[in-house]
Amino acid sequence: MAELGNTTRLAIFRYLVKVGPAGVPVGQIQKALGIPGSTLSHHIARLVSVGLIKKDRVSRTLYCTAQYPVLEELIDFLQSECCAGVPECS
């Protein structure tokens, strides 16, 4: 959750979720979001470190992909904790 608290990382993750399971080259993320390369690299590394995205190198191109099972776990956690202990929310 902390990694998605940063607006740039959240934008990267949202973009990757929208593009689907095939992922996209890092250059496409950079172009779409207008993030400088070194900044993008830093944020991608943080998202990879917590398992929200995966990086794969294909020849000379680095692809990033959202990790949907991790996203589903996060959603399940949030739903299970929503209004916990408040009877009228159940």
PDB file with one MODEL, atoms N, CA, C and O in Angstrom:
MODEL        1
ATOM      1  N   MET A   1       0.826  -1.198   0.000  1.00  0.00           N
ATOM      2  CA  MET A   1       0.000   0.000   0.000  1.00  0.00           C
ATOM      3  C   MET A   1       0.872   1.263   0.000  1.00  0.00           C
ATOM      4  O   MET A   1       0.546   2.246  -0.665  1.00  0.00           O
ATOM      5  N   ALA A   2       1.960   1.230   0.737  1.00  0.00           N
ATOM      6  CA  ALA A   2       2.802   2.427   0.820  1.00  0.00           C
ATOM      7  C   ALA A   2       3.346   2.807  -0.555  1.00  0.00           C
ATOM      8  O   ALA A   2       3.442   3.989  -0.884  1.00  0.00           O
ATOM      9  N   GLU A   3       3.700   1.812  -1.348  1.00  0.00           N
ATOM     10  CA  GLU A   3       4.265   2.118  -2.672  1.00  0.00           C
ATOM     11  C   GLU A   3       3.235   2.785  -3.577  1.00  0.00           C
ATOM     12  O   GLU A   3       3.598   3.598  -4.427  1.00  0.00           O
ATOM     13  N   LEU A   4       1.969   2.458  -3.409  1.00  0.00           N
ATOM     14  CA  LEU A   4       0.931   3.073  -4.228  1.00  0.00           C
ATOM     15  C   LEU A   4       0.493   4.419  -3.671  1.00  0.00           C
ATOM     16  O   LEU A   4      -0.319   5.109  -4.287  1.00  0.00           O
ATOM     17  N   GLY A   5       1.020   4.798  -2.514  1.00  0.00           N
ATOM     18  CA  GLY A   5       0.722   6.100  -1.932  1.00  0.00           C
ATOM     19  C   GLY A   5       1.434   7.239  -2.644  1.00  0.00           C
ATOM     20  O   GLY A   5       1.091   8.406  -2.455  1.00  0.00           O
ATOM     21  N   ASN A   6       2.419   6.904  -3.457  1.00  0.00           N
ATOM     22  CA  ASN A   6       3.136   7.903  -4.240  1.00  0.00           C
ATOM     23  C   ASN A   6       2.385   8.106  -5.559  1.00  0.00           C
ATOM     24  O   ASN A   6       2.064   7.132  -6.240  1.00  0.00           O
ATOM     25  N   THR A   7       2.107   9.344  -5.920  1.00  0.00           N
ATOM     26  CA  THR A   7       1.286   9.611  -7.108  1.00  0.00           C
ATOM     27  C   THR A   7       1.925   9.104  -8.406  1.00  0.00           C
ATOM     28  O   THR A   7       1.219   8.640  -9.301  1.00  0.00           O
ATOM     29  N   THR A   8       3.234   9.187  -8.512  1.00  0.00           N
ATOM     30  CA  THR A   8       3.903   8.710  -9.723  1.00  0.00           C
ATOM     31  C   THR A   8       3.810   7.189  -9.830  1.00  0.00           C
ATOM     32  O   THR A   8       3.503   6.659 -10.898  1.00  0.00           O
ATOM     33  N   ARG A   9       4.072   6.489  -8.730  1.00  0.00           N
ATOM     34  CA  ARG A   9       3.977   5.023  -8.759  1.00  0.00           C
ATOM     35  C   ARG A   9       2.540   4.575  -9.003  1.00  0.00           C
ATOM     36  O   ARG A   9       2.303   3.599  -9.714  1.00  0.00           O
ATOM     37  N   LEU A  10       1.591   5.280  -8.418  1.00  0.00           N
ATOM     38  CA  LEU A  10       0.188   4.948  -8.645  1.00  0.00           C
ATOM     39  C   LEU A  10      -0.160   5.126 -10.122  1.00  0.00           C
ATOM     40  O   LEU A  10      -0.862   4.295 -10.697  1.00  0.00           O
ATOM     41  N   ALA A  11       0.323   6.195 -10.732  1.00  0.00           N
ATOM     42  CA  ALA A  11       0.067   6.436 -12.161  1.00  0.00           C
ATOM     43  C   ALA A  11       0.679   5.330 -13.019  1.00  0.00           C
ATOM     44  O   ALA A  11       0.053   4.865 -13.971  1.00  0.00           O
ATOM     45  N   ILE A  12       1.885   4.911 -12.690  1.00  0.00           N
ATOM     46  CA  ILE A  12       2.543   3.826 -13.434  1.00  0.00           C
ATOM     47  C   ILE A  12       1.735   2.546 -13.296  1.00  0.00           C
ATOM     48  O   ILE A  12       1.463   1.871 -14.289  1.00  0.00           O
ATOM     49  N   PHE A  13       1.351   2.209 -12.072  1.00  0.00           N
ATOM     50  CA  PHE A  13       0.605   0.974 -11.840  1.00  0.00           C
ATOM     51  C   PHE A  13      -0.755   1.018 -12.527  1.00  0.00           C
ATOM     52  O   PHE A  13      -1.160   0.036 -13.150  1.00  0.00           O
ATOM     53  N   ARG A  14      -1.454   2.123 -12.427  1.00  0.00           N
ATOM     54  CA  ARG A  14      -2.754   2.255 -13.092  1.00  0.00           C
ATOM     55  C   ARG A  14      -2.601   2.092 -14.595  1.00  0.00           C
ATOM     56  O   ARG A  14      -3.423   1.436 -15.235  1.00  0.00           O
ATOM     57  N   TYR A  15      -1.570   2.677 -15.157  1.00  0.00           N
ATOM     58  CA  TYR A  15      -1.328   2.551 -16.595  1.00  0.00           C
ATOM     59  C   TYR A  15      -1.100   1.088 -16.974  1.00  0.00           C
ATOM     60  O   TYR A  15      -1.667   0.601 -17.952  1.00  0.00           O
ATOM     61  N   LEU A  16      -0.281   0.400 -16.209  1.00  0.00           N
ATOM     62  CA  LEU A  16       0.004  -1.004 -16.514  1.00  0.00           C
ATOM     63  C   LEU A  16      -1.229  -1.882 -16.358  1.00  0.00           C
ATOM     64  O   LEU A  16      -1.424  -2.811 -17.141  1.00  0.00           O
ATOM     65  N   VAL A  17      -2.056  -1.608 -15.370  1.00  0.00           N
ATOM     66  CA  VAL A  17      -3.294  -2.369 -15.205  1.00  0.00           C
ATOM     67  C   VAL A  17      -4.194  -2.165 -16.421  1.00  0.00           C
ATOM     68  O   VAL A  17      -4.816  -3.112 -16.902  1.00  0.00           O
ATOM     69  N   LYS A  18      -4.260  -0.936 -16.914  1.00  0.00           N
ATOM     70  CA  LYS A  18      -5.119  -0.626 -18.061  1.00  0.00           C
ATOM     71  C   LYS A  18      -4.636  -1.261 -19.362  1.00  0.00           C
ATOM     72  O   LYS A  18      -5.450  -1.643 -20.203  1.00  0.00           O
ATOM     73  N   VAL A  19      -3.313  -1.378 -19.536  1.00  0.00           N
ATOM     74  CA  VAL A  19      -2.821  -1.916 -20.811  1.00  0.00           C
ATOM     75  C   VAL A  19      -2.953  -3.431 -20.900  1.00  0.00           C
ATOM     76  O   VAL A  19      -2.880  -3.994 -21.993  1.00  0.00           O
ATOM     77  N   GLY A  20      -3.144  -4.090 -19.777  1.00  0.00           N
ATOM     78  CA  GLY A  20      -3.411  -5.526 -19.813  1.00  0.00           C
ATOM     79  C   GLY A  20      -2.217  -6.401 -19.526  1.00  0.00           C
ATOM     80  O   GLY A  20      -1.111  -5.916 -19.287  1.00  0.00           O
ATOM     81  N   PRO A  21      -2.457  -7.709 -19.551  1.00  0.00           N
ATOM     82  CA  PRO A  21      -1.445  -8.674 -19.111  1.00  0.00           C
ATOM     83  C   PRO A  21      -0.243  -8.831 -20.038  1.00  0.00           C
ATOM     84  O   PRO A  21       0.750  -9.445 -19.650  1.00  0.00           O
ATOM     85  N   ALA A  22      -0.309  -8.297 -21.237  1.00  0.00           N
ATOM     86  CA  ALA A  22       0.850  -8.395 -22.139  1.00  0.00           C
ATOM     87  C   ALA A  22       1.969  -7.447 -21.715  1.00  0.00           C
ATOM     88  O   ALA A  22       3.132  -7.650 -22.066  1.00  0.00           O
ATOM     89  N   GLY A  23       1.609  -6.412 -20.958  1.00  0.00           N
ATOM     90  CA  GLY A  23       2.610  -5.445 -20.537  1.00  0.00           C
ATOM     91  C   GLY A  23       3.006  -4.509 -21.661  1.00  0.00           C
ATOM     92  O   GLY A  23       2.502  -4.609 -22.780  1.00  0.00           O
ATOM     93  N   VAL A  24       3.915  -3.597 -21.349  1.00  0.00           N
ATOM     94  CA  VAL A  24       4.384  -2.620 -22.330  1.00  0.00           C
ATOM     95  C   VAL A  24       5.859  -2.329 -22.102  1.00  0.00           C
ATOM     96  O   VAL A  24       6.372  -2.516 -20.999  1.00  0.00           O
ATOM     97  N   PRO A  25       6.541  -1.871 -23.148  1.00  0.00           N
ATOM     98  CA  PRO A  25       7.933  -1.456 -22.978  1.00  0.00           C
ATOM     99  C   PRO A  25       8.019  -0.232 -22.060  1.00  0.00           C
ATOM    100  O   PRO A  25       7.112   0.599 -22.027  1.00  0.00           O
ATOM    101  N   VAL A  26       9.109  -0.142 -21.329  1.00  0.00           N
ATOM    102  CA  VAL A  26       9.323   0.984 -20.421  1.00  0.00           C
ATOM    103  C   VAL A  26       9.237   2.307 -21.172  1.00  0.00           C
ATOM    104  O   VAL A  26       8.703   3.284 -20.647  1.00  0.00           O
ATOM    105  N   GLY A  27       9.751   2.347 -22.379  1.00  0.00           N
ATOM    106  CA  GLY A  27       9.690   3.577 -23.172  1.00  0.00           C
ATOM    107  C   GLY A  27       8.270   4.048 -23.427  1.00  0.00           C
ATOM    108  O   GLY A  27       8.015   5.250 -23.497  1.00  0.00           O
ATOM    109  N   GLN A  28       7.357   3.122 -23.564  1.00  0.00           N
ATOM    110  CA  GLN A  28       5.953   3.475 -23.785  1.00  0.00           C
ATOM    111  C   GLN A  28       5.356   4.085 -22.517  1.00  0.00           C
ATOM    112  O   GLN A  28       4.572   5.032 -22.586  1.00  0.00           O
ATOM    113  N   ILE A  29       5.731   3.538 -21.361  1.00  0.00           N
ATOM    114  CA  ILE A  29       5.268   4.106 -20.089  1.00  0.00           C
ATOM    115  C   ILE A  29       5.793   5.532 -19.962  1.00  0.00           C
ATOM    116  O   ILE A  29       5.056   6.451 -19.604  1.00  0.00           O
ATOM    117  N   GLN A  30       7.078   5.699 -20.261  1.00  0.00           N
ATOM    118  CA  GLN A  30       7.707   7.008 -20.157  1.00  0.00           C
ATOM    119  C   GLN A  30       7.014   8.020 -21.065  1.00  0.00           C
ATOM    120  O   GLN A  30       6.740   9.148 -20.657  1.00  0.00           O
ATOM    121  N   LYS A  31       6.740   7.612 -22.282  1.00  0.00           N
ATOM    122  CA  LYS A  31       6.096   8.509 -23.239  1.00  0.00           C
ATOM    123  C   LYS A  31       4.663   8.837 -22.813  1.00  0.00           C
ATOM    124  O   LYS A  31       4.245   9.993 -22.868  1.00  0.00           O
ATOM    125  N   ALA A  32       3.919   7.825 -22.392  1.00  0.00           N
ATOM    126  CA  ALA A  32       2.512   8.025 -22.023  1.00  0.00           C
ATOM    127  C   ALA A  32       2.350   8.915 -20.793  1.00  0.00           C
ATOM    128  O   ALA A  32       1.420   9.718 -20.717  1.00  0.00           O
ATOM    129  N   LEU A  33       3.259   8.767 -19.832  1.00  0.00           N
ATOM    130  CA  LEU A  33       3.115   9.486 -18.568  1.00  0.00           C
ATOM    131  C   LEU A  33       4.020  10.704 -18.448  1.00  0.00           C
ATOM    132  O   LEU A  33       3.867  11.505 -17.525  1.00  0.00           O
ATOM    133  N   GLY A  34       4.962  10.849 -19.375  1.00  0.00           N
ATOM    134  CA  GLY A  34       5.852  12.003 -19.345  1.00  0.00           C
ATOM    135  C   GLY A  34       6.781  12.039 -18.149  1.00  0.00           C
ATOM    136  O   GLY A  34       7.034  13.098 -17.574  1.00  0.00           O
ATOM    137  N   ILE A  35       7.293  10.860 -17.776  1.00  0.00           N
ATOM    138  CA  ILE A  35       8.177  10.753 -16.619  1.00  0.00           C
ATOM    139  C   ILE A  35       9.619  10.625 -17.113  1.00  0.00           C
ATOM    140  O   ILE A  35       9.887   9.805 -17.992  1.00  0.00           O
ATOM    141  N   PRO A  36      10.552  11.410 -16.574  1.00  0.00           N
ATOM    142  CA  PRO A  36      11.960  11.270 -16.968  1.00  0.00           C
ATOM    143  C   PRO A  36      12.470   9.841 -16.720  1.00  0.00           C
ATOM    144  O   PRO A  36      12.047   9.180 -15.771  1.00  0.00           O
ATOM    145  N   GLY A  37      13.366   9.384 -17.569  1.00  0.00           N
ATOM    146  CA  GLY A  37      13.862   8.007 -17.507  1.00  0.00           C
ATOM    147  C   GLY A  37      14.408   7.575 -16.166  1.00  0.00           C
ATOM    148  O   GLY A  37      14.074   6.494 -15.681  1.00  0.00           O
ATOM    149  N   SER A  38      15.247   8.403 -15.554  1.00  0.00           N
ATOM    150  CA  SER A  38      15.841   8.006 -14.275  1.00  0.00           C
ATOM    151  C   SER A  38      14.783   7.941 -13.178  1.00  0.00           C
ATOM    152  O   SER A  38      14.843   7.073 -12.308  1.00  0.00           O
ATOM    153  N   THR A  39      13.832   8.838 -13.213  1.00  0.00           N
ATOM    154  CA  THR A  39      12.742   8.835 -12.236  1.00  0.00           C
ATOM    155  C   THR A  39      11.868   7.598 -12.437  1.00  0.00           C
ATOM    156  O   THR A  39      11.489   6.932 -11.473  1.00  0.00           O
ATOM    157  N   LEU A  40      11.557   7.302 -13.680  1.00  0.00           N
ATOM    158  CA  LEU A  40      10.736   6.134 -13.994  1.00  0.00           C
ATOM    159  C   LEU A  40      11.420   4.859 -13.528  1.00  0.00           C
ATOM    160  O   LEU A  40      10.778   3.986 -12.945  1.00  0.00           O
ATOM    161  N   SER A  41      12.703   4.748 -13.780  1.00  0.00           N
ATOM    162  CA  SER A  41      13.470   3.580 -13.359  1.00  0.00           C
ATOM    163  C   SER A  41      13.389   3.371 -11.852  1.00  0.00           C
ATOM    164  O   SER A  41      13.199   2.248 -11.385  1.00  0.00           O
ATOM    165  N   HIS A  42      13.532   4.446 -11.102  1.00  0.00           N
ATOM    166  CA  HIS A  42      13.451   4.385  -9.639  1.00  0.00           C
ATOM    167  C   HIS A  42      12.079   3.879  -9.195  1.00  0.00           C
ATOM    168  O   HIS A  42      11.989   2.998  -8.339  1.00  0.00           O
ATOM    169  N   HIS A  43      11.027   4.424  -9.763  1.00  0.00           N
ATOM    170  CA  HIS A  43       9.672   4.048  -9.353  1.00  0.00           C
ATOM    171  C   HIS A  43       9.334   2.614  -9.778  1.00  0.00           C
ATOM    172  O   HIS A  43       8.667   1.887  -9.041  1.00  0.00           O
ATOM    173  N   ILE A  44       9.788   2.217 -10.942  1.00  0.00           N
ATOM    174  CA  ILE A  44       9.568   0.833 -11.380  1.00  0.00           C
ATOM    175  C   ILE A  44      10.259  -0.120 -10.419  1.00  0.00           C
ATOM    176  O   ILE A  44       9.682  -1.135 -10.029  1.00  0.00           O
ATOM    177  N   ALA A  45      11.477   0.193 -10.039  1.00  0.00           N
ATOM    178  CA  ALA A  45      12.213  -0.672  -9.101  1.00  0.00           C
ATOM    179  C   ALA A  45      11.453  -0.824  -7.792  1.00  0.00           C
ATOM    180  O   ALA A  45      11.416  -1.917  -7.226  1.00  0.00           O
ATOM    181  N   ARG A  46      10.852   0.244  -7.306  1.00  0.00           N
ATOM    182  CA  ARG A  46      10.076   0.167  -6.058  1.00  0.00           C
ATOM    183  C   ARG A  46       8.850  -0.721  -6.229  1.00  0.00           C
ATOM    184  O   ARG A  46       8.535  -1.516  -5.344  1.00  0.00           O
ATOM    185  N   LEU A  47       8.157  -0.594  -7.353  1.00  0.00           N
ATOM    186  CA  LEU A  47       6.968  -1.415  -7.602  1.00  0.00           C
ATOM    187  C   LEU A  47       7.336  -2.885  -7.789  1.00  0.00           C
ATOM    188  O   LEU A  47       6.596  -3.774  -7.370  1.00  0.00           O
ATOM    189  N   VAL A  48       8.482  -3.134  -8.419  1.00  0.00           N
ATOM    190  CA  VAL A  48       8.959  -4.510  -8.578  1.00  0.00           C
ATOM    191  C   VAL A  48       9.308  -5.103  -7.216  1.00  0.00           C
ATOM    192  O   VAL A  48       9.014  -6.269  -6.948  1.00  0.00           O
ATOM    193  N   SER A  49       9.933  -4.305  -6.360  1.00  0.00           N
ATOM    194  CA  SER A  49      10.388  -4.813  -5.059  1.00  0.00           C
ATOM    195  C   SER A  49       9.249  -5.304  -4.174  1.00  0.00           C
ATOM    196  O   SER A  49       9.458  -6.164  -3.319  1.00  0.00           O
ATOM    197  N   VAL A  50       8.053  -4.769  -4.370  1.00  0.00           N
ATOM    198  CA  VAL A  50       6.906  -5.217  -3.564  1.00  0.00           C
ATOM    199  C   VAL A  50       5.993  -6.159  -4.342  1.00  0.00           C
ATOM    200  O   VAL A  50       4.938  -6.557  -3.847  1.00  0.00           O
ATOM    201  N   GLY A  51       6.400  -6.514  -5.562  1.00  0.00           N
ATOM    202  CA  GLY A  51       5.662  -7.514  -6.330  1.00  0.00           C
ATOM    203  C   GLY A  51       4.458  -7.011  -7.099  1.00  0.00           C
ATOM    204  O   GLY A  51       3.697  -7.820  -7.630  1.00  0.00           O
ATOM    205  N   LEU A  52       4.257  -5.702  -7.178  1.00  0.00           N
ATOM    206  CA  LEU A  52       3.103  -5.188  -7.911  1.00  0.00           C
ATOM    207  C   LEU A  52       3.280  -5.246  -9.418  1.00  0.00           C
ATOM    208  O   LEU A  52       2.306  -5.380 -10.158  1.00  0.00           O
ATOM    209  N   ILE A  53       4.525  -5.145  -9.872  1.00  0.00           N
ATOM    210  CA  ILE A  53       4.790  -5.293 -11.302  1.00  0.00           C
ATOM    211  C   ILE A  53       5.980  -6.220 -11.503  1.00  0.00           C
ATOM    212  O   ILE A  53       6.749  -6.492 -10.582  1.00  0.00           O
ATOM    213  N   LYS A  54       6.106  -6.693 -12.735  1.00  0.00           N
ATOM    214  CA  LYS A  54       7.205  -7.572 -13.111  1.00  0.00           C
ATOM    215  C   LYS A  54       7.900  -6.969 -14.316  1.00  0.00           C
ATOM    216  O   LYS A  54       7.254  -6.397 -15.194  1.00  0.00           O
ATOM    217  N   LYS A  55       9.232  -7.101 -14.355  1.00  0.00           N
ATOM    218  CA  LYS A  55      10.021  -6.648 -15.502  1.00  0.00           C
ATOM    219  C   LYS A  55      10.546  -7.866 -16.239  1.00  0.00           C
ATOM    220  O   LYS A  55      11.018  -8.820 -15.621  1.00  0.00           O
ATOM    221  N   ASP A  56      10.464  -7.832 -17.554  1.00  0.00           N
ATOM    222  CA  ASP A  56      11.020  -8.888 -18.396  1.00  0.00           C
ATOM    223  C   ASP A  56      11.771  -8.246 -19.546  1.00  0.00           C
ATOM    224  O   ASP A  56      11.285  -7.303 -20.171  1.00  0.00           O
ATOM    225  N   ARG A  57      12.958  -8.765 -19.819  1.00  0.00           N
ATOM    226  CA  ARG A  57      13.728  -8.266 -20.946  1.00  0.00           C
ATOM    227  C   ARG A  57      13.501  -9.193 -22.135  1.00  0.00           C
ATOM    228  O   ARG A  57      13.677 -10.407 -22.035  1.00  0.00           O
ATOM    229  N   VAL A  58      13.108  -8.601 -23.261  1.00  0.00           N
ATOM    230  CA  VAL A  58      12.957  -9.319 -24.514  1.00  0.00           C
ATOM    231  C   VAL A  58      13.899  -8.646 -25.498  1.00  0.00           C
ATOM    232  O   VAL A  58      13.652  -7.533 -25.962  1.00  0.00           O
ATOM    233  N   SER A  59      14.989  -9.349 -25.806  1.00  0.00           N
ATOM    234  CA  SER A  59      16.050  -8.786 -26.634  1.00  0.00           C
ATOM    235  C   SER A  59      16.585  -7.530 -25.947  1.00  0.00           C
ATOM    236  O   SER A  59      17.150  -7.625 -24.857  1.00  0.00           O
ATOM    237  N   ARG A  60      16.420  -6.373 -26.553  1.00  0.00           N
ATOM    238  CA  ARG A  60      16.940  -5.138 -25.960  1.00  0.00           C
ATOM    239  C   ARG A  60      15.852  -4.296 -25.309  1.00  0.00           C
ATOM    240  O   ARG A  60      16.108  -3.174 -24.870  1.00  0.00           O
ATOM    241  N   THR A  61      14.641  -4.833 -25.245  1.00  0.00           N
ATOM    242  CA  THR A  61      13.506  -4.073 -24.719  1.00  0.00           C
ATOM    243  C   THR A  61      13.084  -4.605 -23.361  1.00  0.00           C
ATOM    244  O   THR A  61      12.953  -5.813 -23.166  1.00  0.00           O
ATOM    245  N   LEU A  62      12.876  -3.698 -22.432  1.00  0.00           N
ATOM    246  CA  LEU A  62      12.418  -4.049 -21.086  1.00  0.00           C
ATOM    247  C   LEU A  62      10.913  -3.815 -21.004  1.00  0.00           C
ATOM    248  O   LEU A  62      10.434  -2.699 -21.204  1.00  0.00           O
ATOM    249  N   TYR A  63      10.175  -4.885 -20.707  1.00  0.00           N
ATOM    250  CA  TYR A  63       8.716  -4.812 -20.589  1.00  0.00           C
ATOM    251  C   TYR A  63       8.319  -4.833 -19.121  1.00  0.00           C
ATOM    252  O   TYR A  63       8.956  -5.498 -18.303  1.00  0.00           O
ATOM    253  N   CYS A  64       7.271  -4.105 -18.798  1.00  0.00           N
ATOM    254  CA  CYS A  64       6.701  -4.121 -17.455  1.00  0.00           C
ATOM    255  C   CYS A  64       5.264  -4.611 -17.537  1.00  0.00           C
ATOM    256  O   CYS A  64       4.524  -4.277 -18.461  1.00  0.00           O
ATOM    257  N   THR A  65       4.892  -5.405 -16.555  1.00  0.00           N
ATOM    258  CA  THR A  65       3.562  -5.993 -16.510  1.00  0.00           C
ATOM    259  C   THR A  65       3.016  -5.899 -15.097  1.00  0.00           C
ATOM    260  O   THR A  65       3.724  -6.185 -14.131  1.00  0.00           O
ATOM    261  N   ALA A  66       1.755  -5.497 -14.974  1.00  0.00           N
ATOM    262  CA  ALA A  66       1.092  -5.497 -13.664  1.00  0.00           C
ATOM    263  C   ALA A  66       0.906  -6.950 -13.231  1.00  0.00           C
ATOM    264  O   ALA A  66       0.625  -7.823 -14.052  1.00  0.00           O
ATOM    265  N   GLN A  67       1.063  -7.188 -11.965  1.00  0.00           N
ATOM    266  CA  GLN A  67       0.872  -8.529 -11.409  1.00  0.00           C
ATOM    267  C   GLN A  67      -0.534  -8.611 -10.831  1.00  0.00           C
ATOM    268  O   GLN A  67      -0.782  -8.232  -9.686  1.00  0.00           O
ATOM    269  N   TYR A  68      -1.444  -9.117 -11.654  1.00  0.00           N
ATOM    270  CA  TYR A  68      -2.858  -9.137 -11.300  1.00  0.00           C
ATOM    271  C   TYR A  68      -3.174  -9.967 -10.055  1.00  0.00           C
ATOM    272  O   TYR A  68      -4.048  -9.568  -9.285  1.00  0.00           O
ATOM    273  N   PRO A  69      -2.509 -11.098  -9.820  1.00  0.00           N
ATOM    274  CA  PRO A  69      -2.800 -11.831  -8.581  1.00  0.00           C
ATOM    275  C   PRO A  69      -2.500 -10.994  -7.321  1.00  0.00           C
ATOM    276  O   PRO A  69      -3.224 -11.085  -6.330  1.00  0.00           O
ATOM    277  N   VAL A  70      -1.447 -10.193  -7.365  1.00  0.00           N
ATOM    278  CA  VAL A  70      -1.113  -9.335  -6.228  1.00  0.00           C
ATOM    279  C   VAL A  70      -2.174  -8.247  -6.087  1.00  0.00           C
ATOM    280  O   VAL A  70      -2.578  -7.912  -4.973  1.00  0.00           O
ATOM    281  N   LEU A  71      -2.619  -7.702  -7.197  1.00  0.00           N
ATOM    282  CA  LEU A  71      -3.683  -6.703  -7.170  1.00  0.00           C
ATOM    283  C   LEU A  71      -4.960  -7.304  -6.583  1.00  0.00           C
ATOM    284  O   LEU A  71      -5.643  -6.657  -5.790  1.00  0.00           O
ATOM    285  N   GLU A  72      -5.281  -8.528  -6.968  1.00  0.00           N
ATOM    286  CA  GLU A  72      -6.474  -9.194  -6.436  1.00  0.00           C
ATOM    287  C   GLU A  72      -6.357  -9.418  -4.926  1.00  0.00           C
ATOM    288  O   GLU A  72      -7.336  -9.261  -4.197  1.00  0.00           O
ATOM    289  N   GLU A  73      -5.167  -9.784  -4.461  1.00  0.00           N
ATOM    290  CA  GLU A  73      -4.949  -9.942  -3.013  1.00  0.00           C
ATOM    291  C   GLU A  73      -5.163  -8.615  -2.286  1.00  0.00           C
ATOM    292  O   GLU A  73      -5.767  -8.575  -1.214  1.00  0.00           O
ATOM    293  N   LEU A  74      -4.669  -7.544  -2.871  1.00  0.00           N
ATOM    294  CA  LEU A  74      -4.827  -6.221  -2.276  1.00  0.00           C
ATOM    295  C   LEU A  74      -6.303  -5.833  -2.215  1.00  0.00           C
ATOM    296  O   LEU A  74      -6.771  -5.325  -1.196  1.00  0.00           O
ATOM    297  N   ILE A  75      -7.024  -6.066  -3.286  1.00  0.00           N
ATOM    298  CA  ILE A  75      -8.457  -5.754  -3.315  1.00  0.00           C
ATOM    299  C   ILE A  75      -9.205  -6.596  -2.286  1.00  0.00           C
ATOM    300  O   ILE A  75     -10.054  -6.079  -1.559  1.00  0.00           O
ATOM    301  N   ASP A  76      -8.896  -7.888  -2.222  1.00  0.00           N
ATOM    302  CA  ASP A  76      -9.541  -8.765  -1.234  1.00  0.00           C
ATOM    303  C   ASP A  76      -9.282  -8.273   0.185  1.00  0.00           C
ATOM    304  O   ASP A  76     -10.189  -8.260   1.017  1.00  0.00           O
ATOM    305  N   PHE A  77      -8.044  -7.868   0.459  1.00  0.00           N
ATOM    306  CA  PHE A  77      -7.710  -7.355   1.785  1.00  0.00           C
ATOM    307  C   PHE A  77      -8.532  -6.114   2.108  1.00  0.00           C
ATOM    308  O   PHE A  77      -9.111  -6.006   3.189  1.00  0.00           O
ATOM    309  N   LEU A  78      -8.579  -5.181   1.164  1.00  0.00           N
ATOM    310  CA  LEU A  78      -9.319  -3.948   1.401  1.00  0.00           C
ATOM    311  C   LEU A  78     -10.805  -4.222   1.615  1.00  0.00           C
ATOM    312  O   LEU A  78     -11.438  -3.606   2.472  1.00  0.00           O
ATOM    313  N   GLN A  79     -11.358  -5.147   0.835  1.00  0.00           N
ATOM    314  CA  GLN A  79     -12.775  -5.483   0.995  1.00  0.00           C
ATOM    315  C   GLN A  79     -13.036  -6.150   2.335  1.00  0.00           C
ATOM    316  O   GLN A  79     -14.057  -5.881   2.969  1.00  0.00           O
ATOM    317  N   SER A  80     -12.134  -7.012   2.776  1.00  0.00           N
ATOM    318  CA  SER A  80     -12.341  -7.708   4.039  1.00  0.00           C
ATOM    319  C   SER A  80     -12.228  -6.776   5.239  1.00  0.00           C
ATOM    320  O   SER A  80     -12.844  -7.012   6.279  1.00  0.00           O
ATOM    321  N   GLU A  81     -11.436  -5.715   5.088  1.00  0.00           N
ATOM    322  CA  GLU A  81     -11.234  -4.770   6.179  1.00  0.00           C
ATOM    323  C   GLU A  81     -12.204  -3.596   6.144  1.00  0.00           C
ATOM    324  O   GLU A  81     -12.282  -2.832   7.106  1.00  0.00           O
ATOM    325  N   CYS A  82     -12.935  -3.444   5.061  1.00  0.00           N
ATOM    326  CA  CYS A  82     -13.850  -2.326   4.921  1.00  0.00           C
ATOM    327  C   CYS A  82     -14.953  -2.413   5.974  1.00  0.00           C
ATOM    328  O   CYS A  82     -15.692  -3.394   6.044  1.00  0.00           O
ATOM    329  N   CYS A  83     -15.041  -1.399   6.762  1.00  0.00           N
ATOM    330  CA  CYS A  83     -16.069  -1.291   7.804  1.00  0.00           C
ATOM    331  C   CYS A  83     -16.041  -2.481   8.772  1.00  0.00           C
ATOM    332  O   CYS A  83     -17.080  -2.857   9.315  1.00  0.00           O
ATOM    333  N   ALA A  84     -14.888  -3.060   8.986  1.00  0.00           N
ATOM    334  CA  ALA A  84     -14.784  -4.202   9.908  1.00  0.00           C
ATOM    335  C   ALA A  84     -15.309  -3.782  11.266  1.00  0.00           C
ATOM    336  O   ALA A  84     -14.884  -2.773  11.829  1.00  0.00           O
ATOM    337  N   GLY A  85     -16.224  -4.558  11.779  1.00  0.00           N
ATOM    338  CA  GLY A  85     -16.789  -4.286  13.093  1.00  0.00           C
ATOM    339  C   GLY A  85     -17.933  -3.290  13.087  1.00  0.00           C
ATOM    340  O   GLY A  85     -18.433  -2.921  14.150  1.00  0.00           O
ATOM    341  N   VAL A  86     -18.359  -2.847  11.910  1.00  0.00           N
ATOM    342  CA  VAL A  86     -19.488  -1.916  11.825  1.00  0.00           C
ATOM    343  C   VAL A  86     -20.653  -2.706  11.214  1.00  0.00           C
ATOM    344  O   VAL A  86     -20.675  -2.926  10.003  1.00  0.00           O
ATOM    345  N   PRO A  87     -21.622  -3.134  12.039  1.00  0.00           N
ATOM    346  CA  PRO A  87     -22.692  -4.015  11.558  1.00  0.00           C
ATOM    347  C   PRO A  87     -23.472  -3.471  10.373  1.00  0.00           C
ATOM    348  O   PRO A  87     -23.835  -4.246   9.487  1.00  0.00           O
ATOM    349  N   GLU A  88     -23.744  -2.182  10.317  1.00  0.00           N
ATOM    350  CA  GLU A  88     -24.570  -1.653   9.215  1.00  0.00           C
ATOM    351  C   GLU A  88     -23.840  -1.636   7.889  1.00  0.00           C
ATOM    352  O   GLU A  88     -24.467  -1.376   6.862  1.00  0.00           O
ATOM    353  N   CYS A  89     -22.535  -1.901   7.862  1.00  0.00           N
ATOM    354  CA  CYS A  89     -21.778  -1.940   6.598  1.00  0.00           C
ATOM    355  C   CYS A  89     -21.709  -3.346   6.028  1.00  0.00           C
ATOM    356  O   CYS A  89     -21.306  -3.512   4.877  1.00  0.00           O
ATOM    357  N   SER A  90     -22.081  -4.344   6.779  1.00  0.00           N
ATOM    358  CA  SER A  90     -21.926  -5.727   6.315  1.00  0.00           C
ATOM    359  C   SER A  90     -22.913  -6.078   5.237  1.00  0.00           C
ATOM    360  O   SER A  90     -22.912  -7.205   4.742  1.00  0.00           O
TER     361      SER A  90
ENDMDL
END
